Amino acid sequence: MSATNGALNTALERLQRLEGYLADDPRNAKLRGDVFEAALRAGEWERAERHVREAEKLGVDPHAWSLRESELLLAQDRWDEARALLEKLRLTTQPPAGFLETVLHNLAYIDFRHGAYAECVNLLAPLAEEPQGGNGLPFVTQELWLRALHRLGEPERASRWAIAAEAAGRLDPRVAGVASLAALDAADLDAARRWSETALAHSAAASAPSMEALVTRSSLALAERNVPTARQLADAALQINPNDGRAWSARAFADLLAGDLATATEHFNRSVAAQPEHVGTWHGLGWTQILRRDLDGAQATFETALERDRNFAESHGGLAVVLAMKNRPEEAREAIERAKRLDKSNLSGRYAAAILDGEGRDAQALNALSRRLLAGRAAPLGGLIADWLPQQDTAANKENEKDNETP
């Protein structure tokens, strides 16, 4: 019997037991609430709804049972019905403490599930950022708030909020993993490390590792050039969610750092399929294709990155490198200029300019060029950018040599 089936059987057994108790004490409001929660965990929607209707007949705590009804609708993905009920509940006058906060959370959750991250953030901001509420949010709302900010592309805002919550002693350790990934993308590596450690220490005791914390630790291992650890942690995250784009991205960058270009390409493709808006992963795929001399593929990849967001200098610079290597100098120079306008110090634009000047035409020259241009330049997660590309050129040579071998 699988762990999932075992957990379901346990939930069903608990539900059966509690319903037996309730039959002997049908007006016990707390017990009926416990029965409803047990039915929800067991996925017994009809039994859960039966208890909602019975509570209505008894007139027991109508506010609490209205919220429970919305949770049942959410559990069944009946989004329109849930939203209609919640919007009605939002108009409640003189609600009990915490009632409207839960209504807003559930409405925001609907927006989140539909990818409407801005709407989700707007609903939660009064709860999260007003002085009287702020860091006192319950765990589930802290988690939703930070994830929505991160998905919206505001990791700095998420990280600042988590720092304030931590300082106030209110950052729930169960949400520290989410905060760690936001801090990683906000380039606050100290906070990313601290929160990922907090999350994994807490989840170890609960036997439920934080996926975000594992992805963060994998990325930090990459910064330390620790490929085995980076791969192990990314794989652990994928065990929790095999469709997570960030976990596949971390795994792909580990493969790239190891010089396993074919596997890196496969894993980058899985990542961008799961998270097509993550520009950094498109960059990783594009450079892997460059290093494999798949220039048509690399051009398509950087053009896709530009379709996602035209404000990344390294997207224009990466395209410039491809165009330079394809001997299309005028187009390459135009791309270099666009990259410079966004970031005068961008590295890929300089790389492309050097290729146009006659350097980097073969693998050995490209190796030397990367060492000269990139030496001493910090990579996004620490270490030196020069540490990355030379090894990949060597890997590309090996791959080409293997392709050219006669059987």
C-alpha positions as CSV (number, residue, x, y, z in Angstrom):
1,M,0.0,0.0,0.0
2,S,1.4,3.4,-1.0
3,A,1.9,6.2,1.5
4,T,-0.8,8.2,-0.3
5,N,-3.3,5.3,0.0
6,G,-2.3,4.9,3.6
7,A,-2.9,8.5,4.4
8,L,-6.3,8.4,2.7
9,N,-7.3,5.3,4.6
10,T,-6.3,7.0,7.9
11,A,-8.3,10.1,7.0
12,L,-11.4,7.9,6.1
13,E,-11.1,6.0,9.3
14,R,-10.9,9.2,11.3
15,L,-13.9,10.6,9.5
16,Q,-15.9,7.4,10.2
17,R,-15.0,7.5,13.9
18,L,-15.9,11.2,14.3
19,E,-19.2,10.7,12.5
20,G,-20.0,8.0,15.0
21,Y,-19.4,10.4,17.8
22,L,-21.5,13.1,16.1
23,A,-24.5,10.7,15.8
24,D,-24.6,10.6,19.6
25,D,-24.1,14.3,20.0
26,P,-25.6,16.0,16.9
27,R,-25.7,19.6,18.3
28,N,-22.0,19.6,19.3
29,A,-20.8,22.5,17.1
30,K,-17.1,21.9,17.6
31,L,-17.4,18.2,16.8
32,R,-19.4,18.9,13.6
33,G,-16.6,21.3,12.5
34,D,-14.0,18.6,13.1
35,V,-16.1,16.1,11.1
36,F,-16.3,18.6,8.2
37,E,-12.5,19.1,8.3
38,A,-12.0,15.3,8.3
39,A,-14.4,14.9,5.3
40,L,-12.5,17.6,3.4
41,R,-9.1,15.9,4.1
42,A,-10.5,12.6,3.0
43,G,-11.9,14.1,-0.2
44,E,-15.5,13.1,0.7
45,W,-17.2,16.1,-0.8
46,E,-20.8,14.8,-0.5
47,R,-20.3,14.0,3.2
48,A,-18.7,17.4,3.8
49,E,-21.6,19.2,2.1
50,R,-24.1,17.2,4.1
51,H,-22.6,18.6,7.3
52,V,-22.7,22.1,5.9
53,R,-26.4,21.8,5.2
54,E,-27.1,20.2,8.6
55,A,-25.3,23.0,10.3
56,E,-27.5,25.5,8.4
57,K,-30.6,23.7,9.6
58,L,-29.4,23.9,13.2
59,G,-28.4,27.5,12.9
60,V,-25.0,26.8,14.3
61,D,-22.3,29.5,13.9
62,P,-23.4,30.7,10.5
63,H,-20.3,32.8,9.8
64,A,-17.9,29.9,10.4
65,W,-20.0,27.5,8.3
66,S,-20.2,30.0,5.4
67,L,-16.4,30.0,5.3
68,R,-16.4,26.2,5.5
69,E,-18.8,26.1,2.5
70,S,-16.4,28.3,0.5
71,E,-13.5,26.0,1.4
72,L,-15.5,23.0,0.2
73,L,-16.1,24.8,-3.1
74,L,-12.4,25.7,-3.4
75,A,-11.4,22.1,-2.7
76,Q,-13.6,21.0,-5.6
77,D,-12.2,23.7,-8.0
78,R,-15.7,25.2,-8.2
79,W,-14.1,28.6,-8.7
80,D,-17.0,30.7,-9.9
81,E,-19.4,29.5,-7.2
82,A,-16.7,30.0,-4.5
83,R,-16.0,33.6,-5.7
84,A,-19.7,34.4,-5.8
85,L,-20.2,33.2,-2.2
86,L,-17.0,35.0,-1.0
87,E,-18.0,38.3,-2.6
88,K,-21.3,38.0,-0.8
89,L,-19.5,37.3,2.5
90,R,-17.2,40.2,2.0
91,L,-20.2,42.5,2.5
92,T,-20.9,41.1,5.9
93,T,-21.6,43.8,8.5
94,Q,-20.1,43.4,12.0
95,P,-18.3,40.2,11.2
96,P,-16.5,38.2,13.9
97,A,-12.7,38.6,14.4
98,G,-10.7,37.2,11.5
99,F,-13.8,36.6,9.3
100,L,-13.1,39.2,6.6
101,E,-9.4,38.3,6.6
102,T,-10.2,34.7,5.8
103,V,-12.7,35.8,3.1
104,L,-9.9,38.0,1.5
105,H,-7.4,35.1,1.7
106,N,-9.8,32.8,-0.1
107,L,-10.6,35.3,-2.8
108,A,-6.8,35.9,-3.2
109,Y,-6.3,32.2,-3.4
110,I,-8.7,32.0,-6.4
111,D,-6.7,34.8,-8.1
112,F,-3.5,33.0,-7.5
113,R,-4.7,29.7,-8.9
114,H,-5.8,31.5,-12.0
115,G,-2.4,33.3,-12.4
116,A,-3.8,36.7,-11.5
117,Y,-0.9,37.5,-9.3
118,A,-1.4,41.3,-9.3
119,E,-5.0,40.9,-8.2
120,C,-3.9,38.4,-5.5
121,V,-1.3,40.9,-4.2
122,N,-3.8,43.8,-4.2
123,L,-6.3,41.8,-2.1
124,L,-3.7,40.8,0.4
125,A,-1.7,44.0,0.7
126,P,-4.0,45.7,3.2
127,L,-3.7,42.6,5.4
128,A,0.1,42.2,4.9
129,E,1.4,45.7,4.8
130,E,-0.8,47.8,7.1
131,P,0.9,48.4,10.5
132,Q,-2.0,46.9,12.5
133,G,-1.9,43.6,10.5
134,G,1.4,43.0,8.8
135,N,3.5,40.3,10.2
136,G,0.7,38.8,12.3
137,L,-0.7,37.0,9.3
138,P,-1.4,33.3,9.7
139,F,0.9,30.8,8.0
140,V,-1.3,30.1,5.0
141,T,-1.7,33.8,4.3
142,Q,2.0,34.5,4.7
143,E,2.8,31.7,2.3
144,L,0.2,33.0,-0.3
145,W,1.4,36.6,0.0
146,L,5.1,35.7,-0.5
147,R,4.4,33.3,-3.4
148,A,2.2,35.9,-5.1
149,L,4.8,38.6,-4.8
150,H,7.5,36.3,-6.2
151,R,5.3,35.1,-9.1
152,L,4.5,38.8,-9.8
153,G,8.2,39.5,-10.2
154,E,8.6,41.4,-7.0
155,P,11.1,39.2,-5.0
156,E,12.7,42.3,-3.4
157,R,9.3,43.3,-1.9
158,A,8.8,39.8,-0.7
159,S,12.2,39.7,0.9
160,R,11.8,43.0,2.6
161,W,8.5,41.8,4.1
162,A,10.0,38.6,5.3
163,I,12.9,40.5,6.9
164,A,10.4,42.7,8.8
165,A,8.4,39.7,9.9
166,E,11.6,37.9,11.0
167,A,12.7,41.0,13.0
168,A,9.3,41.0,14.7
169,G,9.6,37.3,15.5
170,R,6.5,36.5,13.3
171,L,8.0,34.8,10.3
172,D,6.5,31.3,10.4
173,P,9.3,28.7,9.9
174,R,7.0,26.9,7.5
175,V,7.1,29.8,5.1
176,A,10.8,30.5,5.4
177,G,11.4,28.3,2.4
178,V,9.2,30.4,0.2
179,A,11.0,33.5,1.6
180,S,14.4,31.9,0.8
181,L,13.6,31.6,-2.9
182,A,12.4,35.2,-3.0
183,A,15.6,36.3,-1.3
184,L,17.7,34.3,-3.8
185,D,16.1,36.1,-6.7
186,A,16.5,39.4,-4.9
187,A,20.2,38.7,-4.6
188,D,20.1,38.6,-0.8
189,L,22.2,35.4,-0.5
190,D,22.6,35.7,3.3
191,A,18.9,35.8,3.9
192,A,18.4,33.0,1.3
193,R,20.8,30.8,3.1
194,R,19.4,31.6,6.6
195,W,15.8,31.1,5.6
196,S,16.5,27.9,3.7
197,E,18.3,26.5,6.7
198,T,15.4,27.5,8.9
199,A,12.9,25.9,6.6
200,L,14.8,22.6,6.2
201,A,15.5,22.3,9.9
202,H,11.8,22.8,10.7
203,S,10.6,20.5,7.9
204,A,13.1,17.7,8.9
205,A,11.3,17.5,12.2
206,A,8.0,17.3,10.4
207,S,9.3,14.9,7.7
208,A,8.0,17.3,5.0
209,P,10.9,19.1,3.2
210,S,10.3,22.6,1.8
211,M,10.6,22.4,-2.0
212,E,11.5,26.1,-2.3
213,A,14.2,25.7,0.4
214,L,15.7,22.7,-1.5
215,V,15.8,24.7,-4.7
216,T,17.4,27.6,-2.9
217,R,20.0,25.4,-1.4
218,S,20.7,23.8,-4.8
219,S,21.3,27.2,-6.3
220,L,23.6,28.2,-3.5
221,A,25.5,25.0,-4.0
222,L,26.0,26.0,-7.6
223,A,27.5,29.3,-6.4
224,E,30.0,27.2,-4.5
225,R,30.7,25.0,-7.6
226,N,29.4,22.0,-5.7
227,V,27.7,20.1,-8.5
228,P,26.9,16.8,-6.7
229,T,25.2,18.7,-3.9
230,A,23.3,21.0,-6.3
231,R,22.1,18.0,-8.3
232,Q,21.1,16.0,-5.1
233,L,19.1,18.9,-3.7
234,A,17.4,19.7,-7.1
235,D,16.5,16.0,-7.4
236,A,15.0,16.1,-3.9
237,A,12.8,19.0,-4.9
238,L,11.7,17.2,-8.0
239,Q,10.7,14.2,-5.8
240,I,8.2,16.6,-4.1
241,N,7.0,18.2,-7.4
242,P,8.2,16.7,-10.6
243,N,6.7,19.5,-12.6
244,D,8.4,22.4,-10.8
245,G,10.2,24.7,-13.2
246,R,12.6,26.2,-10.7
247,A,13.8,22.8,-9.6
248,W,14.4,21.7,-13.2
249,S,16.2,25.0,-13.8
250,A,18.5,24.4,-10.8
251,R,19.1,20.8,-12.1
252,A,19.9,22.1,-15.6
253,F,22.4,24.7,-14.3
254,A,24.1,22.0,-12.3
255,D,24.4,19.9,-15.5
256,L,25.7,23.0,-17.4
257,L,28.4,23.6,-14.7
258,A,29.4,19.9,-14.9
259,G,29.8,20.2,-18.7
260,D,26.9,17.7,-19.4
261,L,25.5,19.9,-22.2
262,A,23.0,17.3,-23.6
263,T,21.4,16.7,-20.2
264,A,21.4,20.4,-19.4
265,T,19.5,21.0,-22.7
266,E,16.9,18.4,-21.8
267,H,16.4,19.8,-18.3
268,F,16.3,23.4,-19.4
269,N,13.6,22.5,-21.9
270,R,11.6,20.9,-19.1
271,S,12.1,24.0,-17.0
272,V,10.9,26.5,-19.6
273,A,7.9,24.3,-20.5
274,A,6.9,24.6,-16.8
275,Q,7.8,28.2,-16.3
276,P,7.9,29.9,-19.7
277,E,8.2,33.4,-18.2
278,H,11.4,32.8,-16.3
279,V,13.9,34.7,-18.4
280,G,17.0,33.4,-16.6
281,T,16.2,29.9,-17.5
282,W,15.9,30.8,-21.2
283,H,19.4,32.4,-20.9
284,G,20.8,29.1,-19.5
285,L,19.2,27.2,-22.4
286,G,20.5,29.7,-24.9
287,W,24.1,29.6,-23.7
288,T,24.0,25.8,-23.5
289,Q,22.9,25.8,-27.2
290,I,25.7,28.2,-28.0
291,L,28.2,25.9,-26.4
292,R,26.9,23.0,-28.4
293,R,27.2,25.1,-31.5
294,D,23.4,24.9,-32.0
295,L,23.2,28.5,-33.2
296,D,19.8,28.3,-34.8
297,G,18.4,26.9,-31.6
298,A,20.2,29.5,-29.5
299,Q,18.9,32.3,-31.7
300,A,15.3,31.0,-31.3
301,T,15.8,30.8,-27.5
302,F,17.1,34.3,-27.0
303,E,14.4,35.7,-29.3
304,T,11.9,33.9,-27.1
305,A,13.5,35.5,-24.0
306,L,13.1,38.9,-25.6
307,E,9.4,38.1,-26.3
308,R,9.0,37.5,-22.6
309,D,10.8,40.7,-21.6
310,R,12.7,43.1,-23.8
311,N,14.3,44.9,-20.8
312,F,17.1,42.3,-20.1
313,A,20.4,43.4,-21.5
314,E,21.7,39.8,-21.4
315,S,18.9,38.7,-23.7
316,H,20.0,41.2,-26.3
317,G,23.6,40.4,-25.7
318,G,23.1,36.7,-26.0
319,L,21.3,37.2,-29.3
320,A,24.3,39.4,-30.4
321,V,26.7,36.5,-29.6
322,V,24.6,34.2,-31.8
323,L,24.4,36.7,-34.6
324,A,28.2,37.4,-34.4
325,M,28.9,33.6,-34.5
326,K,26.6,33.3,-37.6
327,N,28.6,36.1,-39.3
328,R,25.7,38.6,-39.3
329,P,27.7,41.6,-38.1
330,E,25.2,44.4,-38.7
331,E,22.4,42.6,-36.9
332,A,24.9,41.7,-34.1
333,R,26.0,45.3,-33.7
334,E,22.3,46.4,-33.4
335,A,21.7,43.9,-30.7
336,I,24.9,45.0,-28.9
337,E,23.8,48.6,-28.9
338,R,20.4,47.6,-27.5
339,A,22.2,45.6,-24.7
340,K,24.4,48.6,-23.9
341,R,21.5,51.0,-23.6
342,L,20.0,48.7,-21.0
343,D,23.3,47.9,-19.2
344,K,26.6,49.4,-20.3
345,S,28.5,46.7,-18.4
346,N,26.6,43.7,-19.8
347,L,29.0,40.8,-20.5
348,S,27.4,39.1,-23.4
349,G,27.4,42.2,-25.5
350,R,31.1,42.6,-24.9
351,Y,31.5,38.9,-25.8
352,A,29.7,39.5,-29.1
353,A,31.8,42.6,-29.9
354,A,35.0,40.6,-29.3
355,I,33.8,37.9,-31.7
356,L,33.1,40.5,-34.3
357,D,36.6,41.8,-33.9
358,G,37.9,38.3,-34.9
359,E,38.2,36.5,-31.6
360,G,36.4,33.4,-30.4
361,R,35.9,31.8,-33.9
362,D,36.8,28.3,-32.7
363,A,36.6,26.5,-29.4
364,Q,40.1,27.3,-28.2
365,A,39.8,31.0,-29.0
366,L,36.4,31.1,-27.4
367,N,37.9,29.6,-24.3
368,A,40.7,32.2,-24.2
369,L,38.2,35.0,-24.9
370,S,35.9,34.0,-22.1
371,R,38.8,33.9,-19.6
372,R,40.0,37.3,-20.6
373,L,36.6,39.0,-20.8
374,L,35.0,37.4,-17.8
375,A,37.9,37.1,-15.3
376,G,37.0,38.7,-12.1
377,R,33.4,39.4,-13.0
378,A,31.0,38.1,-10.3
379,A,28.3,35.6,-11.4
380,P,24.8,36.1,-10.1
381,L,25.1,33.5,-7.4
382,G,28.7,34.1,-6.5
383,G,31.9,32.8,-7.9
384,L,33.3,34.0,-11.2
385,I,31.5,33.9,-14.6
386,A,34.9,32.8,-16.0
387,D,34.5,29.6,-14.0
388,W,31.5,28.6,-16.1
389,L,32.1,28.9,-19.8
390,P,35.6,27.5,-20.3
391,Q,34.6,24.1,-18.9
392,Q,31.6,24.1,-21.2
393,D,33.8,24.7,-24.2
394,T,35.8,21.7,-23.2
395,A,32.6,19.7,-22.9
396,A,31.5,21.0,-26.3
397,N,34.8,19.8,-27.8
398,K,34.3,16.4,-26.3
399,E,30.7,16.2,-27.6
400,N,31.8,17.2,-31.1
401,E,34.7,14.7,-31.0
402,K,32.2,12.0,-30.0
403,D,29.9,13.0,-32.8
404,N,32.7,12.8,-35.3
405,E,33.9,9.4,-34.2
406,T,33.5,6.7,-36.9
407,P,31.9,3.4,-35.6
